[in-house]
Amino acid sequence: MKTEIRIVNSRKLLTEFIHLPAKIHKDHEGWLPPVYADDNKFFDPGFNNSFSSCDTVLALAYNNGVAHGRIMGIIHHKYNELKHEKTARFGFLECYDESETASALLGFIEKWALERGMNQVAGPYGFSDKDPQGFMIEGFHDIPLLSASCNLPYIVELTENNGYSKLIDCLTYRFSIDVLLPEIYQRVQQRVISTQRYRILEFTSKKQLKPYVVPILELVNETYHQLFGFYPLNKEEMKEFANRYMPVLDPRHVKVVMLQNEVVAFVIGLANMSEGIIKAKGKLFPFGWYHIIRSIKRATQLDLMLGAVKSEHQGLGLEITMGMHLLESSKKAGFKTIETHLILESNTRMRAVIERLNAPVVKRFRVFQKTIA
């Protein structure tokens, strides 16, 4: 079987690139399809401003004239300059369980990266850590997450067989709404309240929330700068991120901490809508939107999407205070469980807060790397 690599350079090939995973995963019961309206915009440089600051390539692998795999290559020049690296990223790798196809796709990205002066490849990774990162290595039979990869186990082995090794893992934890909080968390919350320095903002409408969207994302830029793979969002990327999630965001599950007129901490939760997206097969029309909205209303799990505390206010209990407010509003909304966003295994401070709840790790995602020069 000879594998042919074709660069995606037309609307027809892009459509095939976007829809190929549905064919690969047609027998994968737990697969979460993308929302195709979002994917069409994500892979379109006319909509996705991230293309303007990166070198990119999309490629398809064909065997006997039939598409069997896909991959994206990204060189984020500003991130490389910030981190003093020469790293290319591979992302959105999908293929059948075929070693030749996987090798051809990864080899294509490695050659592309070498020609542009890079000395290593890491992935799977997108433009930023707001895109799915890592291959799932634990949690294959668990409820899928909108913001995470949903791969089959064999893709991990195919990647490792091409010389890739672990760079870092990301974890998610799950805990019950009725979790028994350690007594110290109650004392911490009382201490935060008694200082009267901070105000906890809660919202009942998107109109109330809207003025805080940009300050929240600016705080993300400020606090995430040391995290693996993160590069600050520009104004256009902030707008794109807000437009992607505001339509399905319930303001009741957003908590913001203010110090005078400054946002110093926040947390955002989103009802798990995986069931609706699966029923809709990723399509909003003609009736997909109904399945998605219905699943939001019926969801029993709240997924944490983002959270941050301004550096000089860390360690004072703000994350605990926000978490307790979120538990209260989630319980009123009828949720049974909360699953965290992806937490880097090196983020020991955040992991310690969650692990004191005796919350188990339910999913693990691994980012790989390979030296190519």
HULINDA-V701095 format. One record per helix or strand. SS is the DSSP state (A for helix, B for strand). FROM is the first residue (numbers start at 1). TO is the last residue. If there is no record, write none. Layout:
<<SS/FROM/TO> <SS/FROM/TO>>
This chain:
<<B/3/7> <A/11/24> <A/36/42> <A/49/53> <B/54/63> <B/66/76> <A/77/83> <B/87/95> <A/99/115> <B/120/123> <B/135/138> <A/154/160> <B/165/176> <A/183/195> <B/198/202> <A/206/210> <A/213/223> <A/235/248> <A/251/253> <B/254/259> <B/262/271> <A/274/280> <A/288/298> <B/301/309> <A/311/313> <A/318/332> <B/337/339> <B/343/344> <A/348/355> <B/360/371>>
